[in-house]
Amino acid sequence: MGPRGLQVESVALDEIAARFGTPCYVYSRAALTTAFAAYRDTLQAKGLLDRALICYAVKANSNLAILNLFARLGAGFDIVSGGELARVLAAGGSADKIVFSGVGKAREEMRAALEAGIHCFNVESASELEQLDEVAGQLGRRAPVSLRVNPDVDARTHPYISTGLKTAKFGVAFDQAFEIYRRAASLPHLQVKGIDCHIGSQLLDPAPAAEAADKVLGLVDRLAAAGIALEHIDLGGGLGITYRADEPAPPTADYLGPMLARLAGRKEKLVFEPGRSLVGNAGLLLTRVQVLKHGEARHFAVVDAAMNDLMRPALYDAWHEIVKVGAGGTAAGTPMPYEIVGPVCESGDFLGHDRELALQEGDLLAILSAGAYGMAMASNYNTRPRAAEVMVDGDAAHLIRRRENVAELFALESVLP
Ligand SMILES: *Cc1c(COP(=O)(O)O)cnc(C)c1O
């Protein structure tokens, strides 16, 4: 923290608050670029870069400026809806670097993706294969497919973001995958291209991902022996980030290392689908203290951001570091443990519990590591306009999504005649 208080790159956060208002998401172009470079450099160091495609998982943060930045860096994209397809294309991403994941693709979405000419569909069920074959047939095309297999490894993360267990709704069961590949290979409007797996999110231990890679490679070899040769292997995303110092995430190279070691000497192309690890620590949520409330049992700081802006604490009991922006001149309050809460009418509307802070009304707070699954999960609950988003690039701050206004929130509604 310099004399001007907390900064993102060379821009002071209190200036951003004054110019764009709060609550406001603030991202750093340099941090986004650095996170992408960590993947690129790791693959380069292993001699794998020229046969690898890094597909940013759009759902983590789908702002056009962020998609455009990754497109300029050479990224592909992992999408989960027709809406995300449209965003990627609007942001300048190339269709032939898009992989399409998701357990329930609508026929309309399949059609749009086929017409755009995406790289591959990550198919998640036997029925989806049949439907995709039919849709591709109607368009006179062959759909490129991978099967998302569920390797049944325990990613040891939060149950809501663990996806690779037998009990998960994602992917096809590992034991059924071989038969489903044989079926895929026999369908006239499909082209079997690859295999995909993604075992969960916020993973801090490289072992489960390496274990999943082992299982996937075993299956790839069995398929090849049966005459089904795959061109690419998609190992998903999932690398976690450091939200708190006592639960550090491994550097990208350390996380990927054991997995990549298993791929040495193979011929297939590689696809990765990182989301959180590219954007999570590149963004924060800037908010202002509205009211301090000293109850009998607890001290509350009611801020102008809420669960509708950042849902992770309410949804996953997730922990975000919260710091005072503390630009010079503000007299400090008395340090005490605060519940940092929003104005939404839910007891689950909290952003942090029991945070020792010296606060005064009007203070600015930064909720850190909010770049992933923050704005992307924001809603208008309580008819609250969604926050503005700003990207800092050196000493310039660019508005990349203006704050919604209230009239826009009910503009699509109508009353009975
Ligand atoms: C969400 C998701 C990702 C990205 O996960 P992160 O944990 O954000 O890296 C990648 N692939 C699929 C299929 C996903 O659903």
The ligand as a MOL file (V3000), in Angstrom:
LIG
                    3D

  0  0  0     0  0            999 V3000
M  V30 BEGIN CTAB
M  V30 COUNTS 15 15 0 0 0
M  V30 BEGIN ATOM
M  V30 1 C -15.9080 -24.8240 -14.9690 0
M  V30 2 C -15.2060 -25.6600 -15.9450 0
M  V30 3 C -13.8600 -25.4190 -16.2320 0
M  V30 4 C -13.0400 -24.3850 -15.5380 0
M  V30 5 O -12.8320 -24.7060 -14.1910 0
M  V30 6 P -11.8660 -23.8070 -13.2960 0
M  V30 7 O -11.9030 -24.4690 -11.9790 0
M  V30 8 O -12.4510 -22.4300 -13.2580 0
M  V30 9 O -10.5240 -23.8320 -13.9200 0
M  V30 10 C -13.2680 -26.2050 -17.2100 0
M  V30 11 N -13.9540 -27.1690 -17.8610 0
M  V30 12 C -15.2560 -27.4260 -17.6020 0
M  V30 13 C -15.9540 -28.4830 -18.3480 0
M  V30 14 C -15.9220 -26.6850 -16.6450 0
M  V30 15 O -17.2020 -26.9490 -16.3650 0
M  V30 END ATOM
M  V30 BEGIN BOND
M  V30 1 1 1 2
M  V30 2 1 2 3
M  V30 3 2 2 14
M  V30 4 1 3 4
M  V30 5 2 3 10
M  V30 6 1 4 5
M  V30 7 1 5 6
M  V30 8 2 6 7
M  V30 9 1 6 8
M  V30 10 1 6 9
M  V30 11 1 10 11
M  V30 12 2 11 12
M  V30 13 1 12 13
M  V30 14 1 12 14
M  V30 15 1 14 15
M  V30 END BOND
M  V30 END CTAB
M  END
